[in-house]
Amino acid sequence: MLLVADVHGARRALARVAGLGEPLLVLGDLINFIDYRTYNGIVCDVIGIDFVRAMVARRDSGDYDGARALWREVSAGREREMRLAFDEHITAAYVDICKALEGADAYVTYGNVDQPEILAAHLPAGSRFVDAEVVEIDGCRIGFAGGGIVSANTPGEITEDDMADKLDRLGGVDVLCTHSPPALAMLSTDVIGGRQKGSAAIVDYLHRARPVIHYFGDIHQPQAVSWRVGNTLCRNVGYFRATGKAVRHGG
């Protein structure tokens, strides 16, 4: 069983992993909205690379108000035009990335930049959209809870109450799979930008349900890749766009 997170448009790498013939768990952020390393992505395609550079500079410095102001400035008077352009590019991105999963036994949940309805609609036969549910693979009970915790007003964000509700619906599992990390600084803080994005509801669930392992993504450059919460080993399985490497369960 293989796991990836934060694919962000890496279609060729995803197709290679999907073709290995093992069950594949994809833990969200399939499309590439903004690549903070190269400035490529949907925002660049719609608005331009100069805007993306300016946006990334503000967010990396912690000036989130400035980033929001920049967005309002560039979209003023063009709201409908930009919304239609983004919708077109987002749908095309899902069509492209989901083709990489054709023929695979894949289980896919969503991340903070994903639009879950569009993602689910474009998955190929053999791939299953999973959220707030448990699947059994090779005798292992695996629970999925998609979405990122609210931080930047992106489409796939949910509240802590929403996350807690999803986790409650799982009950006990052997393996927990989420996009969001637990709210522990070493796992939920990106060293680029220094922003924490973890979920306290996940921490509570780990202490209560005590799965053997918790896989997650969202944080591209974490302070630590793995950490224990009680009896549970927590492991970041991203940033697949940069690494191109899947993590093998138990490996």
C-alpha positions as CSV (number, residue, x, y, z in Angstrom):
1,M,0.0,0.0,0.0
2,L,1.4,3.3,-1.1
3,L,0.6,6.9,0.0
4,V,1.2,10.3,-1.5
5,A,0.0,13.8,-0.6
6,D,0.3,17.3,-2.1
7,V,0.5,16.1,-5.7
8,H,-0.1,19.6,-7.0
9,G,-0.3,18.6,-10.7
10,A,2.7,16.1,-10.8
11,R,0.8,13.9,-13.3
12,R,3.8,11.9,-14.7
13,A,5.1,11.1,-11.2
14,L,1.6,10.1,-10.1
15,A,1.0,8.0,-13.1
16,R,4.3,6.1,-12.5
17,V,3.3,5.4,-8.9
18,A,-0.3,4.5,-9.9
19,G,1.1,2.0,-12.4
20,L,3.0,0.0,-9.7
21,G,-0.1,-2.2,-9.1
22,E,-0.4,-1.6,-5.4
23,P,-3.3,0.1,-3.6
24,L,-2.7,3.9,-3.7
25,L,-3.9,6.4,-1.1
26,V,-3.9,10.0,-2.3
27,L,-4.2,12.4,0.6
28,G,-5.3,15.6,-1.1
29,D,-4.1,18.7,-3.0
30,L,-4.1,17.2,-6.4
31,I,-4.1,20.4,-8.4
32,N,-1.4,23.1,-8.5
33,F,-2.8,26.5,-7.6
34,I,0.5,28.1,-6.8
35,D,4.0,26.5,-6.7
36,Y,5.9,28.5,-4.1
37,R,9.2,27.3,-5.6
38,T,8.7,28.0,-9.3
39,Y,5.7,30.3,-9.2
40,N,3.9,28.1,-11.8
41,G,0.3,27.0,-11.4
42,I,-3.2,28.0,-12.1
43,V,-2.9,31.5,-10.6
44,C,0.1,32.2,-12.8
45,D,-1.8,30.9,-15.9
46,V,-4.7,33.2,-15.2
47,I,-3.1,36.4,-13.7
48,G,0.6,36.2,-14.5
49,I,3.9,35.4,-12.9
50,D,4.7,38.9,-11.7
51,F,1.5,38.8,-9.5
52,V,2.4,35.4,-8.2
53,R,5.9,36.5,-7.2
54,A,4.4,39.5,-5.3
55,M,1.8,37.3,-3.7
56,V,4.4,34.7,-2.6
57,A,6.7,37.3,-1.2
58,R,4.0,38.7,1.0
59,R,2.8,35.4,2.3
60,D,6.4,34.2,2.9
61,S,7.0,37.3,5.0
62,G,3.8,36.7,7.0
63,D,2.0,39.7,5.4
64,Y,-1.3,37.9,4.8
65,D,-3.3,41.1,4.9
66,G,-1.0,42.5,2.2
67,A,-1.5,39.3,0.2
68,R,-5.3,39.7,0.4
69,A,-5.1,43.3,-0.5
70,L,-3.0,42.5,-3.6
71,W,-5.7,39.9,-4.6
72,R,-8.5,42.5,-4.2
73,E,-6.5,45.0,-6.3
74,V,-5.9,42.7,-9.2
75,S,-9.4,41.4,-9.3
76,A,-11.3,44.7,-8.9
77,G,-13.8,45.1,-11.7
78,R,-12.8,41.7,-13.2
79,E,-14.4,39.4,-10.7
80,R,-16.7,37.5,-13.1
81,E,-14.0,37.3,-15.8
82,M,-11.5,35.9,-13.3
83,R,-14.0,33.5,-11.8
84,L,-14.8,32.0,-15.2
85,A,-11.1,31.7,-16.1
86,F,-10.3,30.0,-12.8
87,D,-13.2,27.6,-13.2
88,E,-12.0,26.6,-16.6
89,H,-8.4,26.1,-15.5
90,I,-9.4,24.2,-12.4
91,T,-11.6,21.7,-14.3
92,A,-8.9,21.2,-16.9
93,A,-6.4,20.5,-14.1
94,Y,-8.6,17.8,-12.6
95,V,-9.2,16.2,-15.9
96,D,-5.5,16.0,-16.5
97,I,-4.4,14.8,-13.0
98,C,-7.1,12.2,-12.7
99,K,-6.1,10.6,-15.9
100,A,-2.9,9.6,-14.1
101,L,-5.0,7.3,-11.9
102,E,-6.6,5.3,-14.7
103,G,-6.2,1.6,-14.0
104,A,-5.1,2.1,-10.4
105,D,-6.8,0.8,-7.2
106,A,-6.8,4.3,-5.7
107,Y,-8.5,5.9,-2.7
108,V,-8.5,9.7,-2.9
109,T,-9.5,12.3,-0.3
110,Y,-9.2,16.1,-0.7
111,G,-6.9,18.8,0.6
112,N,-7.3,22.5,1.3
113,V,-6.7,23.7,-2.3
114,D,-9.0,21.0,-3.8
115,Q,-12.7,21.4,-4.8
116,P,-14.0,18.0,-3.6
117,E,-17.1,17.9,-5.9
118,I,-15.0,18.5,-9.0
119,L,-12.3,16.1,-7.9
120,A,-14.8,13.3,-7.2
121,A,-16.6,13.8,-10.5
122,H,-13.4,13.3,-12.5
123,L,-11.9,10.2,-10.8
124,P,-11.6,7.3,-13.2
125,A,-13.2,3.9,-12.7
126,G,-11.4,2.0,-10.0
127,S,-10.6,5.1,-8.0
128,R,-12.8,5.9,-5.0
129,F,-13.3,9.3,-3.4
130,V,-13.2,8.8,0.4
131,D,-14.1,11.2,3.2
132,A,-15.3,10.6,6.7
133,E,-15.4,6.9,6.1
134,V,-13.5,3.7,6.7
135,V,-12.2,1.2,4.1
136,E,-10.5,-2.1,4.7
137,I,-7.4,-3.0,2.7
138,D,-5.6,-6.3,3.3
139,G,-7.3,-6.6,6.7
140,C,-6.3,-3.0,7.8
141,R,-9.0,-0.6,8.8
142,I,-8.2,2.8,7.3
143,G,-10.1,6.0,8.1
144,F,-10.1,9.0,5.9
145,A,-11.0,12.6,6.9
146,G,-10.3,15.1,4.1
147,G,-9.9,18.9,4.1
148,G,-7.5,21.4,5.6
149,I,-8.2,23.5,8.7
150,V,-9.4,27.0,8.0
151,S,-6.4,29.4,7.5
152,A,-6.4,31.1,4.2
153,N,-10.0,30.9,2.8
154,T,-9.2,28.2,0.2
155,P,-11.9,25.9,-1.2
156,G,-11.1,22.7,0.7
157,E,-10.9,24.2,4.2
158,I,-13.1,23.0,7.0
159,T,-13.6,24.1,10.6
160,E,-12.3,22.2,13.6
161,D,-15.9,21.2,14.4
162,D,-16.2,19.7,10.9
163,M,-13.0,17.8,11.4
164,A,-14.1,16.5,14.8
165,D,-17.4,15.4,13.4
166,K,-15.6,13.4,10.6
167,L,-13.3,11.7,13.0
168,D,-16.1,10.8,15.3
169,R,-17.9,9.1,12.4
170,L,-14.8,6.9,11.8
171,G,-14.7,5.2,15.2
172,G,-11.6,3.1,15.8
173,V,-9.2,2.5,12.9
174,D,-5.8,1.0,12.5
175,V,-4.6,3.8,10.2
176,L,-5.8,7.4,10.0
177,C,-5.4,9.3,6.8
178,T,-6.0,13.0,6.6
179,H,-4.7,15.9,4.6
180,S,-4.3,18.2,7.6
181,P,-1.5,17.5,10.1
182,P,-2.1,17.3,13.9
183,A,-1.7,20.6,15.7
184,L,1.8,20.0,16.9
185,A,4.3,22.7,16.0
186,M,7.0,20.3,14.7
187,L,4.5,18.7,12.3
188,S,2.2,21.6,11.4
189,T,4.7,24.4,10.8
190,D,6.2,25.0,7.4
191,V,9.8,26.2,7.7
192,I,9.0,28.4,4.6
193,G,6.7,31.1,6.0
194,G,6.5,29.7,9.5
195,R,2.7,29.2,9.4
196,Q,1.0,26.6,11.5
197,K,-1.9,24.7,9.8
198,G,-2.6,21.8,12.1
199,S,-5.8,20.4,13.6
200,A,-6.5,20.1,17.3
201,A,-9.4,17.8,16.6
202,I,-6.9,15.3,15.1
203,V,-4.7,15.5,18.2
204,D,-7.7,14.7,20.4
205,Y,-8.7,11.8,18.1
206,L,-5.2,10.3,18.2
207,H,-5.2,10.3,22.0
208,R,-8.7,8.9,22.2
209,A,-8.7,6.3,19.4
210,R,-5.0,5.5,19.3
211,P,-4.5,4.3,15.7
212,V,-1.2,2.6,15.0
213,I,-0.2,5.3,12.5
214,H,-1.5,8.6,11.1
215,Y,-0.5,9.7,7.6
216,F,-1.0,13.3,6.4
217,G,0.3,16.0,4.1
218,D,-0.3,19.7,3.7
219,I,3.0,20.9,5.2
220,H,5.6,20.9,2.4
221,Q,8.7,21.6,4.5
222,P,7.9,20.5,8.0
223,Q,10.2,20.8,11.0
224,A,9.8,17.0,11.5
225,V,8.6,14.3,9.1
226,S,7.4,12.0,11.8
227,W,6.5,12.2,15.5
228,R,4.7,10.2,18.1
229,V,1.4,11.2,19.7
230,G,0.9,8.8,22.5
231,N,0.9,5.3,20.8
232,T,0.5,6.7,17.3
233,L,3.2,7.3,14.8
234,C,2.4,10.4,12.8
235,R,4.0,10.7,9.4
236,N,4.0,13.4,6.7
237,V,3.8,11.7,3.2
238,G,4.2,14.9,1.1
239,Y,5.4,17.0,-0.7
240,F,4.9,14.6,-3.7
241,R,5.2,17.4,-6.3
242,A,8.8,17.9,-5.2
243,T,9.8,14.4,-4.2
244,G,8.0,12.2,-6.8
245,K,8.3,9.5,-4.2
246,A,5.4,7.5,-2.5
247,V,5.6,6.2,1.0
248,R,5.0,2.5,1.5
249,H,2.8,1.6,4.5
250,G,5.0,-0.2,7.0
251,G,8.1,0.7,5.1
